[in-house]
Amino acid sequence: MALASASALLLPRHLLAQESPAAPPKGQVLKVGPLRELRSLAAASKAAKDGDMLEVDAGDYLGDVAAWPQNNLRLKAVGGRVRMLAQGAASQGKGIFVTTGRGISIEGFDFIGAQVPDQNGAGIRLEAGSLSLRDCTFKDNENGVLTSNDEKVRLEIEDCEFGTIVRRNGKNHNLYVGAIAYLRVVGSYFHHGQSGHLLKSRAAVNHIFYNRLTDELGGRASYELEFPNGGLALVVGNVIQQSAGTENPHIIAFGSEGYGPGRHELHLINNTVVDQRPSGGVYLRVNPGAVKVRLINNLWVGNPQIPANPEWEQAGNFLVDLDTFVLPMRDNYLLKPGAKIRGKAVDPGEVDGLKLRPTEQFLHPRGTLKLKAVAMNPGAFQFP
């Protein structure tokens, strides 16, 4: 989907210049693997220059941690998955990878077991610059990805998975994004939180499109999705599910820690939001002060107390039972062919020129499926 090019329409003016950087330098291809001259990622991080491509042979890399200050660097798994197992090691005492360069991309890596003495270890720590992740997984870390609060930082995540968290005191999250410029998450799967949140973001601009955020059996997440300081949040086409074991009744929260300067808008469009809390959860908590809240074409499943506020724009939302879906007990929230709500979506409009009617839907376990027809159903799924 073309969200990256559209994001300039939504960024503050002082950040627009970052949308058109100079052409990256063309570097060399470095091959990394146990039978290569560069046998480890740690060695490759010292040899790499701006613009290089690192082709990393599939396999397990044990305690192989690295910091990446280079710009326009690409790391790609070749021949299968690259499994980064921390085994007690951490770059700069922070995580398996620490990135500070601009335009870094990582594809096909698994980050496993990051734990550090301060109990805030991460598969990846994004400290500065910009980072794109594609087809990466994060499992058994204290945090999956953790960013700084640098207002120039940008993070884009596509077709990734953020699994179990090892620490259970509520201070660690599957994805924790600080006060950065821009976050984009597409086609990704977040599950099995442990007291913390599945996705927590303080970014100024957030595009959360076509993901699955489901706490599931054994999950104990707090919020499934939180924007504690508001910002501009476009949340489109997601399945968001609170498990029976949740440690917080709220599923989505906006502005819970207060708003700072800037734009604060929440657009919840075509989401399927499922409450499995036995005593009933709260679909949405919005702290007073948000400039705009729009709830369009969402399906609320579970608690009959649906979100309501006379100042919010609402249309095309429905409270539905589990029998609306194909196999909800196995977290399959595709609409049944004869579901009465089919065809009842309304036009959700646009924000700063970006149309919000879905053009894709989440494809399990991670990825998206492009729609062949105009999205006419409320909720996250249009096809079949």
N, C-alpha and C positions, 0 to 999 in steps of 0.2 A: 504494500500500500504506500501511497505517496505522502505520508505524514511528515517526513523529514523536510521536504521542500516547502510544505505548507506552514511549518512551524514558525517561519519568520513573521508571519502575519500575527502571531500571538505573543511574540517576545517584546520586552521593553525596548525602547528605541536605542538605548546605549549598548544593547547586545546585538543589534541587527548586523553590525559589521562582521560578526563572527560567522554569519551565514554564507559569506562569499570569500573564503580564504584563498590565498595564493595557491596555485597548483603545487601539490606535494612533490618533493624531489624524488626522482627515480633511484631507488637503491638496488642493492644486490639481493640475491636469494641465498639465504643461509639454511643449510639442512642440519637438523638437530636430531640426535638419537643415540642410543648406546653403541651403535656401530659406526657412528659418524665422527668426524674430527671434533665437532662440538657435541659432547656427550650429554650435556645437561642444559636445562633452561638457565641455571645460574651462570654457566659459562657463556651461553648465548647472550645473556643480558649485558655482559661486559664487552662482547664483540660487536654487537649490533649498532648500526648508525641510523640516523634519520632516514626514513623512506624504505628501509629494508623489509623484506618478506622472510619470515621464519617458517619453514616447513618442518613440522615436528612429527617424527615417526610415532605411530600408535604404540601404546604400552603404558606401563606403570612407572611413574617417576616419584621416587620415595624421598621425602625430606628435601625436595628440590625447589627451593623458594628463590624469588628474584624480585628486584625493583626495576622498573622500566621508565626512565626519564626521556626516552627518545620520542620524537614527533613522527607522526604518519607511519607508525610501525604496525605491521600485520603479523599475527601469529595464527597459524592454521594447522589443524591436525591432518595428517596424511595417513591413509590406510586403516583408519579406524579411530577409536577414541583415545585421547591423551588424558590419562588419569593422574592428577596431581594429588598425591597423598601426603599430607603435612607430616604426620608421625612425629609431632612435637616441635618441628622446625617452623620458623616464621621470619619473613623478611622484615627487618627493622623492628622486630617485636610486634608486628601488626597483622600479618596475614601471609597467605601463600604467595600472592602477587601484590605489589604496591605499584600503582601507576601514577605518574605525574606528567607524562607527555601529552601533547595534543594529537588528536586523530589516531589513537591506538585502537586496533580492532583485534578481537580474539574469537576464534571459531573452532568448535569441536572439542572443547576441554571440559573435564570434570574436576571440580575442586572439592576435596574431601578432607574433613577432620581438622580444620583450623581451630586451634585453641592456644591461648597465650596467657601469661601470668596475670594480666589485668582483666582477664575474662571477657575481652572485647575483640577477639580475633575474628578474621573474616577470610572467606575464600579469596576475595579481592578487596583491597582498600584503594578507593579512588580518591587521591589527595588533591590533584590539580589536573588541568587540561581537559581532555574529552576522551570518552571511551565508548566503544560499540561492542556489544556481546551478541553472538549469534550461535545457537545450538550448543549452549554450555549448560552444565548442571552443577548444583551446589547441594551438598549433603553432609550432615553431621558436623557442621561448622557452628561456631558461636554466633556468627552472622553470615548470611550468604554473601552479600555485597554490602559494604559500608562506605559512605562517602564523607568528605569533609563538608564544611560550610562555606566554601569558596563560591561567591556569587557568579563567577565566570565558568564554572564547571558544567559540562553537559554529559548526560548518560543516556545511551540508547540500548534497549534490550529487546531482542527478537528471538522467538522460538527457544526459550530457555526454561529450565526447571529449577525451582527453589524448594528443596525438600526439608527433611527433619533438622531441627535445631537442637543442639546438645545441652544448652544451658536453660534452666527453667525458673528464673526469678523475675521474668518480665522485662528485662533490660536489653534483651537481644531479639533480633527480628530477622525473618527470612530475607527481606530486603529493607535496608534502612538508608534513606536518601536525606542528606542534610539540606541546608539552605543554599541550593545551587540554582543555576539559571533554568535548566530544562531537563525534564525526565520524559522519556518515551518508552513504554512497555507494550509490546504487541505479541500475541500468540504464545504467551508463556503460562506456566503452570506453577502455582504456589500452593503448598499443602503442609499439613501437620506442623503447625506452629506449637510452641511450648511457652505459654504465658505471655510471650511477646506478640507482635503483630505479623501478619503475613506480608503486608506491604505498608510501609510508613514513609511518607515523603513530605519534606518541607520545601520542595522546589517551588520556584516562582511560577513555572508553567509545567503542567502535567498532562500527558496524553496516555491514558490507560485504555487501550483498545483491544478487544477480542481475546481476553485472557480467562483463565480459570483460577479462581481463588477459593479453594474449598478446603476447609479444615479437616473434614472426614473423620472416620472412626479412629479413635486414639488421639486425635488432635486436641490441643488445649489452648488455642490461640486466644488472645485478648481481642482487639479489633481485627477484622479481616482486612480492612482498608482504611487508612487514616491519613488525613492531611491536617496535622495539628495546628499549623499556622495559616491555614487557608491557601491562598494562591489562586491561580486559574486552573481548574481541574476539569478536564473533559474525560468522562468515564463512560465508554461506549461499548456495548456488545459483550459484556462480561458475565460469567457465572460466578456468583459470590455466595458462599454457603458457610453458615455458622454451625459447628458441630454441637452435639448434645453435651460434650465435655468442655465447652467454652468457659473461660474464666472472666468474661465480661459480657453483659447482655447486649451490648451495642455491636452492630455489624459494620457499619460505615460511620466515620466521624469526620467532621469538618470544623476546623477552628477551635478545637477543644482546649488548646493552650493559648488562645488569643490571637488577634490579627495585628500584624505590623503594617507599615506603609506598603502601598501597592494595590494590585487588583485582586479581588477576592470573589470568585464565582465558581459555583459547583453546577455542572451539567451532567446529570445522570440520565443516560439515553440508552434504551433497549438493553437493559440488564435483567438477568434472572437472579433474584435475591432470595435465598432460602434460609429460613430460620428453623433449626432443629432443637433449639433449647427447650427442654421439657416444660419449664414454667413460662415460656414465651420471651423472646428477645425483642430488641429495638432495632428496626431496620436502619434508621438514619438518625444521627444526632448532629445538629448544626448549632454552633454557638451563635448567639445574637450578634449582628454586625456585618454579616456577609452581604455584599452588594446585591448578589443575584443567586437564586437557587432555582433550577429547572429540573423537573422530574417528568420525563416523557417516555412513553412506551415501555415501562418497566413492569415486570411480573413480580409480585410479592407472594411468597409461598410460606405458609406457617401461621404466625401470629396474625389474628384478624385486625389488630390495631395498626393500620397502615399510616405512613407519614402524612401529616396534615399541618398546614400553616397557611393562613390567608394571604401571606405575602409571597408565597412560592408560586411559580408557574407550573401547573400540572395538567397533563393531557395524555390519554391513551394508556393509562396505568390500570392494572387489573390484579385483584387478589384471587389466586387460584389454588385449587387443591392438587395434591400429588398425582391424582389420576389424570391430570392434564398431560403428563409426560410419559415417555416411552418406558423408562425403567429407573425411576428416581431412587429406589433403594440401592442402586449401584451407581448413583451419582450421574445418571444419564438423563439430562433435562431437555432432550429433543422433544418437540411438541408431537403428540399423537396426530396421525393424519386427520382425524375428525374433530380435533380440538376446536371448541366454539370461538376461541379468541383469534383464530387464524384470520388474517386479512383486516384486523381492526387497529393496526398501527396508524398513527398520524405523522405528518411531515414534521420532523424535529427541528427543522430550520438549519441555521448555520451560526458559527461564531467567527467573526473577523474574516469572512470569506471561505471558511472551511465548512463544508456541508457535513452534517452529523448523521444523516441516514446511513446505516451500516452498508458496507460494500463487501465485507468478509464476515466469517464467523470462526470461532475457535475450533480447532481440530485436535482432538486428544491423541497422544499425550502432550504434544506441544506443536504449535504451528497454526496456520489459518487456511481456510477454504474460501476462495473467491466466489462471490455470489453471481449467478448467471441472470438473475432477474432483480427487479426493484424490491427492496425489503419492505414487506407489507405486514409482517407479524410483530406484535410486541414481544419483548424478551430477547434473549441472546442468540436464538437459533431460528433460521429461516428455512433451511433445507436439511433433510427431506421434508 
